[in-house]
Amino acid sequence: MWEITRTVRGEGKEVFKQADMYSSGLVMWEITRRSATGDKMRDYEPYAVPYAGMVPADPSFDDMHQLVCEKQVRPPIAERWSKSQALTKLARIMRDCWRQKPGARLRALTVKKHLITALKNELHAVTTAGVHL
């Protein structure tokens, strides 16, 4: 705990921003798992919290610290995501939000730009395919 306190005091608000970006990646992961793809939009993963099955149902700080910081484990990226250009892009953004070194994580504005670009590309692909929303 002393290490966390020392880090927060030394780096100020920046450490919280970097932790928020990690958390943003987890939220994107949860949303993406439930995003339907495939034939008739029937492919998706059942709901699960990040790190389900890797830690107890109510993990302690030490459980999470060991898994995430020491073992550097990240939530699994489903194989089906690689079949969708949009989900592949989201997976890349998530991985960049989960980088081990907090200073290397994406900033919120960069995530916003990536998401806007991905949305524009997806809308362009849909409209050029003759599908109108």
LINTA-V410614 format. One record per residue. PSI is psi in whole degrees, 0 to 359 (* if undefined). NEAR is the number of other C-alpha atoms within 8 Angstrom. D_CENTER is the distance of its C-alpha to the mean C-alpha in whole Angstrom. Layout:
PSI & NEAR & D_CENTER
PSI & NEAR & D_CENTER
This chain:
325 & 4 & 25
321 & 5 & 28
317 & 6 & 25
314 & 7 & 23
316 & 8 & 26
319 & 8 & 27
314 & 10 & 24
316 & 11 & 23
320 & 7 & 27
327 & 6 & 27
353 & 8 & 24
218 & 9 & 24
336 & 7 & 21
322 & 7 & 19
325 & 11 & 18
322 & 9 & 17
317 & 8 & 15
322 & 12 & 13
322 & 9 & 12
324 & 8 & 11
322 & 14 & 9
313 & 12 & 7
323 & 8 & 7
321 & 10 & 6
322 & 13 & 3
320 & 10 & 4
316 & 8 & 6
322 & 10 & 5
314 & 12 & 4
317 & 12 & 8
316 & 8 & 9
323 & 9 & 9
326 & 11 & 10
2 & 10 & 13
118 & 7 & 13
140 & 8 & 17
183 & 10 & 18
188 & 7 & 21
121 & 6 & 25
26 & 5 & 25
46 & 7 & 22
355 & 8 & 22
121 & 8 & 19
163 & 9 & 16
150 & 6 & 15
156 & 6 & 17
138 & 7 & 15
148 & 6 & 14
155 & 6 & 12
141 & 8 & 10
16 & 8 & 12
136 & 9 & 15
350 & 6 & 18
338 & 5 & 17
165 & 11 & 18
163 & 7 & 21
326 & 6 & 20
77 & 5 & 21
148 & 9 & 20
169 & 6 & 21
316 & 6 & 20
321 & 7 & 22
312 & 9 & 20
320 & 11 & 17
315 & 9 & 18
314 & 9 & 19
310 & 11 & 16
315 & 10 & 14
314 & 10 & 16
312 & 7 & 19
346 & 7 & 18
39 & 8 & 15
142 & 7 & 13
159 & 7 & 9
147 & 7 & 8
144 & 4 & 10
121 & 6 & 9
144 & 7 & 12
322 & 6 & 15
338 & 6 & 16
332 & 11 & 13
348 & 9 & 15
354 & 8 & 18
125 & 9 & 16
319 & 8 & 16
316 & 9 & 13
329 & 11 & 11
317 & 11 & 12
316 & 9 & 11
319 & 11 & 7
322 & 11 & 7
317 & 8 & 8
316 & 12 & 7
311 & 13 & 3
322 & 9 & 6
333 & 10 & 8
337 & 12 & 6
12 & 11 & 7
146 & 10 & 10
318 & 7 & 13
116 & 6 & 15
323 & 9 & 14
343 & 5 & 16
354 & 8 & 15
153 & 13 & 11
151 & 10 & 11
159 & 8 & 13
318 & 7 & 13
323 & 6 & 15
318 & 8 & 14
315 & 10 & 11
313 & 8 & 13
316 & 8 & 15
318 & 9 & 13
319 & 9 & 12
316 & 8 & 16
315 & 8 & 17
319 & 10 & 15
316 & 9 & 16
317 & 8 & 20
319 & 8 & 20
317 & 9 & 19
321 & 8 & 22
316 & 8 & 24
320 & 8 & 24
315 & 10 & 24
325 & 9 & 27
340 & 7 & 29
358 & 6 & 29
9 & 6 & 31
130 & 7 & 29
132 & 5 & 29
* & 2 & 27
